[in-house]
Every structure is written in C-alpha cells, then in structure tokens.
Amino acid sequence: MKTFVYIVVAVAATATGFLIYRFGIEPRLVQEPPATAEPAAVAGSPSQIPAELPDFTLVDRKGEPRSIRSWPGKSLIVNFWATWCAPCRREIPLLKQINEDYAEQGFQVVGIAVDFREDVLKYADEMQINYPLLIGEQDGLDAINAFGLEAVAFPFTIFTDQQSRIVLTHLGEVTEEESKLLLDIIERVNRGELTPQAARAVASEQLAKLEQETPAV
C-alpha cells in the first residue's frame, strides 16, 4: 500500500508540477507547460468541479472517523498536504497563524494529510499543528478525486464560504500576501457582496496584479 500511494502521488505531482495557481475552474500558469501536457486533462472541467464541498470521511488524529462537513457554518480552508512535500511543510506555520487570527471571523483550517498515519502524527506533534487533521492514504486520494480532479500536486487548498460553497481553489504554496487577499474575498462572499463566480474573477485579477508587483527572485 505504501509503495502504491507513493507512486500514485508522485505521478500526479509530476503530471501537474507546472501548475502553481488554480482558482475556480481556470488554471493560471507561471511558465509554459510541456508540449505534451494538457492543463484541462489534469485540472478537471467545469462540469467536474462541485459547487459545494463534497462530503467525505477520513480518520482524525485520534483515529476516529470524521466528516469534512463537521464544521457547519464555517468558512473552511481545506489544505491537502503530505509530510514529504517541502512546500507543504513551509506552508504550515502560515496555516497555523491563519487558524488563530481568523477564528473570530468564522474561518477554520482543516488539513487533509495524504500520507502514512504514523508519519503524519509524528510531524504534527513536532510542528505543534493547532488545526484539525484528517488522514488517509488511498482514501485520501479518493477525497481529492471528490473535487473532480484527475490528478493534483501538493499542496492543494480549497476555500469555501459559510454555506459550504467552493469559492476558490489554490494549487501550490500559499504566501502570506495571497492568503490575506483570498480570505478578504471569502469574507466579501460571506457578506453577500460577491457571488462565488464573481469572487473567482476578482481573485484572478488581484492575484495577477500582486504577481506583477512582486519582485522576481
């Protein structure tokens, strides 16, 4: 089982490694993809992306089954990650901070570790992760498929509003500047100022502007 999961995830990561951001349906590329790669084939089509958070159940840190729908009325930040994923590890301190700073605004970070349970528990203790974790191997991959994606690289994050509607998705490491922008947009959806569709357009425009303003490394 471990060898199988590593192979599947490695293939998925390789297939979509050129994708950094994806909001809603359309991918945004930071470089030209290989000639043989087709973003639509790995990112999913509009008909595949669910409008609402799909219901699935994985075991939590205590080994008890828990549904992703266990936080009704919350705007979820669902982060798919693995202990062997360097960008995922870099992202965790920011996710911990978001979980603390945005709790009063009704946000809840939930980590979905597609990894081996013993590795996840050890790393979660080392990092003092302060948000709920759901853990799975093949069932973790199945949870990703519930979002209509045929393959995905890690980290992959879904942002929902308080009605469990999927508003934004992000493929790749989220920076602090991006997180502030995205969470502000979700808050506007919660206040009724933006529809999910309008939110995706606003996010795409603002992120493009942020990218232009960010000096190249």
N, C-alpha and C positions, 0 to 999 in steps of 0.2 A: 504493500500500500504506500509506504513512504517513497519508494523509488518511482511509483506511478505518479504520485502527486507532484514530485519534483520535476518529472519530465513534462507533465501537462502544463504546469505553471511556467516552466522555462520556455516551452514552445510558445505559449500565449504571450509572454513578455517579449520574446524575440519578434513575434509577428507584429506587435503593436508598439515596439520601442520608440518609433519615430513620432508617436503621438504624445503631446505634452498636455494640452488642454482639450476638453470637450464639454461644451455647455449645451444642455438640452439634446439636440439631435446632431448638429453640425460640428465636425472636428475642426480645430484650429491648429495648424501645423507651424512648427518653428523651423522646419527645414523641408526640403523636397523629399518625399518618400521614395524608396527604391522603385524602379520601373515596374517590378513585379508585384508591388504591394497595392492593395485597393482598400482605402480607408473605410468605405461603406461596408465592405465584407466583414471587417473585424469590429467596427464600431456599432453596428446594428442600424436598422432602418427606422424611420418614424413610426411605422406600424408596430415595431417590436418594443420600443421603449414604453413602459407602462406609465399611465398618467398619475397613478398613485403608488405609494410604497407597497410592494408585494409582501404578503405575509409568509414568513418562513421561520423556522425554529432551529436553533443551534444550542449547544450546551454553554453555560456561563462558566465563570472561574470556579464556582463551587461544584461543577459537574451536573448542574440541574438544567433541564430544557427550558429555554426562554425564547419567546417570540420577539421578533423585531418590532411588533406592534405593542410592546409592553410599556410604551411611554406616550399614551394618548394625550393630545392637546399640546405636545411639544414640537418644536421645530428641530428635526433630527439632523445631525451631521454624521452620516454613516460612512465610516472610513475602513475600506478593505486594505489589509496590510499583511506583512509576514516578517518574521524576525530576521530573515536573511536579506531583506530588502533595505539597502542603505538609505534611499530617500524616505522610506517609511520610518526608519529609526530617527532620521533628522527631524521629521515632522512631529513626532510625539510630544516634545516639550511645548510646541505651539498648541497642539490639540488639548493638552492639559491646561494651558492657560486660558484657552477659549472656554473650556468646560467650567472654569471658575468664574471668568469675567462676564460670561453671557448667560449664566444660570437664571438671573433675575429677569432677563428678557424672554425666558421661555425656551432657551436652546439646550439641547442635550447631545453630547458627543457619544457615539456608540462605536466601538472598534470591532471589526469583524476580522479575526485572525485566521487566514487560510494557511494553516501551519500545524505542526505537531503539538499536541496539548502540553507536554512536559516542557518544550522549548518556550512556548508562549507564557506559561505560568512563571517560569524562572525569569524571563526577560521582563515581564510585567512587574514582578517584585523588585527587580534591580532598578527599573525606571520609575517605580512608585506611580504607576498609571492610576489616575484618580477617576476614570470614567468606566462604565460597564464594558465588558468584553464578551463577545460570543466567539466560539472557537469551533473550527471544523476543518477536515481535510477534503475528501470528495464532496461532502455535504456543504462545505464552504464554497467550493467551486460551483456547486449547483445553485447556491444562493446568488452568486454573480450572474449566472445564466437567467435567474428570475428577473433580471433587469433588461433582458433582451439582448445581452451582449454575447457574441460567439467567442470572443477572446478579449482579455484585458490585461494590461500591465499594472503593476503596483507602484505607488498607492493609487487607489481609485476612491473618490469621495462623492457621496450623494447628499444634496441639501434639500430638505423638504420644508414646507410651511407647516403651520399648526393644524392644517386639515389633512396632513399626510400626503399632500400632493408633491410629486417630484418636480422641483422648480429648476435646479441647476445640478449639473454633474461636472466633476473635475478629474481629469486623468493626469496624474503626475503630482509632484510635491507642491503643496500649497504654501505660499510665502505669507508673512505677516501682513504685508500690504494688500495682497489678494484677499486674504481672509476678511479683513475689515470691509473691503469693498463688497464681497459676496454676502456677508452677514447683514450689511446695511440694506442690500437689495431684498433679502429674505424678509427683513423687518418691514420693508415697504409693501411687500406682498401681504404680510400678516395684517397690516393696517388697511388693506384694501386699495392702496394707491396704484398697485401694479397687478396685472394678471400674470400667471406663470409664463405665458408666451411673451408678454411684454418684458418681463424680468430677464428672460434669456437674451433678448435683443439689447437691453440696457447693459447687461453683464458683458456681452461680446464687445460692445462699443467702448465701455470703460476699461476693460482689460487691454484692448488694443492700444488705447491711449496710455495706460500705465506702462505697457511694454515699450512704447516709443520713448517714454520719459526715463526709463530705467537704463543706466549706462551699461553697455555690453562688457561682459567680464572677459 
